[in-house]
Amino acid sequence: MKSLLLPLLLATTAAHADPVTIVDASMEKTGMDWRVSVTLEHPDTGWDHYADGWRVETEDGQVLGTRTLHHPHVTEQPFTRSLSSVQVPDGVWTVFIRAKCSVDGWGEERLAVKVRPEL
């Protein structure tokens, strides 16, 4: 029995060993909305395991927008993708970026991004 549990434990640990890293994020005001650009890094292995999305959240976890990534980026690391038409509620001065991978789901790490309205 013990000999069967060790490989299962190692396989589970390996699947969670490489979370998506949020390298950078920026926001640009576009009319009444925001364009959010996020740079991610993840050791994508192909269709079986890849960074497949990120989202913009408020501090309390309200999702303001989600960017789905429809394919792996095995040879393009790190990579940047954008999401337009993100509406940030009045009075929110910081949003948070959370990333997702196809195996591990939504990560615990969040990157804080300051909302800077046009001056």
Steps between C-alpha positions, in 0.01 A plus 500: 500500500779745592673433168185615316456820703848642442469532118152651542632753752794591273271542199270730697794706624645533148170626360499786750871576480489773234226758551447779251723798580352845447804689373341841441170679444395845385179694447412760240189716512291469182192721518298390803669158515848356545728287285695261722821335374651210692830318450506137616765233521427128532683185390227407250547142378231507232125444500522280811637777729511872422414845635141537383383829645518794734247730659468845655354505852418754768661460841201297624511265199229650275595405144510804267619318190647168385743436214485142376813368328391249237831327429838420658801732464775238515758699301383849599596562863432735661207631296262796524130514418244777550135534591298805398179649639572427866274714719648596836247620759529856633717517809708193413864611483668159489403187307659157516605260226461125559621238248378150415644186346319209341617251766517691827216750452506851647821581684527649846742774387350839416682800359374840617468765229429867579213660309616842385227709340601758242630818654 
